[in-house]
Amino acid sequence: MIKYVLLPIPLALIFSNVNSQTASQSTYSTIDQLKWLEGTWKLTNSKAGQSGFEMWTRVSSTELTGKGVTLHGSDTAFVEKLHLVVRNGNLFYVADVPENHKPVYFRLTEINQNSFTCENPDHDFPKKIAYSLQENKLQATISGDGNAIEYLFERTDKK
């Protein structure tokens, strides 16, 4: 009788381990779905006298790292460290900007072949970050509380 009681426990552990691996693997494949973001993107809708770019590089099967730079003439005015990273089975867009004491995490809420959306409803602004690709043009939109800012980019490297 005891043998039959103990048998389901190891089986339950095996099945729970298989399920967590499946979830992790699907999250890793989500990083693969973002391969289109890799490269250098020149900002095309900047204000007069300004320019900017984003660069994205794959670091591992669970992380893309990026950098957003705004220039005034030839002077660097703003640098933003960016990451798309898997943590605890979820994919996060992480923005590390000088005015915040700590990086801000936005959880992936939507993804398809050429776009993704990440959200953090507790952050002041933005609450939502969305990227969308159309041919060699990239649109990044940050939004929240009825406000939105759109950034338009064009790929500068060949993919």
N, C-alpha and C positions, 0 to 999 in steps of 0.2 A: 504494500500500500504506500509506503513512504517513497519508493522508487517512482511511482506515478505522480506523486505530488511534486517531487523535485524536477522531473523531466520538463514540465512546462516553463519553469523559471529560466533554464539555459536557452530554451527555444525563444522565449520572449526577449531575452537579451540579444540573441542573434538577430531576430527580426527587427528590433529597435535599432540596432547598429546598421543593418542594411538600409533601413529607411533614412537614417541620418546621412549615410553616404550618398544615397540617391539625391537627397535635398542639396547636399554640398556640390555634387557633380552638376546639378542643374544650375546652381548659382555660378559655378566656374564657367559653364557654357554661356552664361549671361555675359561674362567678361568677353568671351569670344565674339558675341553678337555686337560688341562695341568696337571691333577692329577698325571699322570705317572712321572712327574718331582719331586714330593715330595719325600723326603728321603735324605740319605747321600750317596755321590758318591766319591769314592777314585780315584785320578788321577793315571793312569797306564802308562803314557808315559812321566814322568818327567825326568829331567836331573839327572845325577849321583849326589848323595848327597842331592837331593831335593825330596820332596814329597808334596802332596797337596790334597785338597778335596773341594767339594761344598756340602752345605746343603740347602735344600729347604723345607719350611714349609708353609702351608696354614694359612693365618691370618684371611681372611674373604671371602665372596663370590666374592669380587672384587680385592683380592690381595694375591700373594704368596711372601714371603720374603726369601732371600737367602744370603749365605755368601760364598765367595771363599777365601781359605787360601792357601798360599804357605809357606812351611817350608824348612829351610836349617838345616839339622840334626833335632834337637828338638827345634830350634829357629824359631819363627814366622818372616818371611821375608816380607810378603805382605798380606793384608786383603782387600777384595773388598766387599762392601755391595751391594746386588742385590735385585731388586724388579721386579715383574711382576704385573702391576697395571692398573686398568681401570681409565682413566681420560677423561672427555668430550666425552664419547662414544667410545673411542679408547683404545686398549690395548697397553701398553708400557713396554718394558724391560728397567729398569733404573739401570745404573751402577754408583756407587759412589766410586771413587778411590782417594787415597790421592793426586795424582798429578793434579787432576782437582779441580778448585775452587768450582764448582757446580756439582751436579749429571747430567749425560748425558742421555737423553731420546732417545730410539730407538723405532719407531712405528712398530707394528705388520703388516707385509705385506703378510705373508703366514702361513697357519696352516693346518695340517691334523691330523690324529689319533695319529701319533708317531713322529711328528716333527713340528717345527715352525721356522720362520725367522723374524727378526726385523731389521729395517734399519734407518739410519740417514745419508743421503748423505752430510750434512753440517759438520759432525764431521771429524777431521783429520784422526784418525785411532782408532778403526775400523769404517767402514761405515755400515757393516753388521755383525749381530750375528745370527748364526743358531745352533739349537739343534736338534739332531736326536736320537731316541731310537731304539735299536735292542736287544730284549730280556732283559738282565740285563746290557747291555752296552750302554753307553751314549757318543755321540760325540758332542762336542761343537766346532764350527769353527768361528773365527773372521777374517774378511777380508776387503779389500779395496785397491783401486789403484793397483791392480795386486799382492798384497801380501796376504798371508793367514797363519794363525796359527791354528793348530788343537790340541784339548785337548781330550784325551780319558779317560773315567771314567768307573768304575765298581761299581754297587750298593753294599753297605756294609751292609745295613739293609734289612730285609726280607719284601717283598711287596706281 
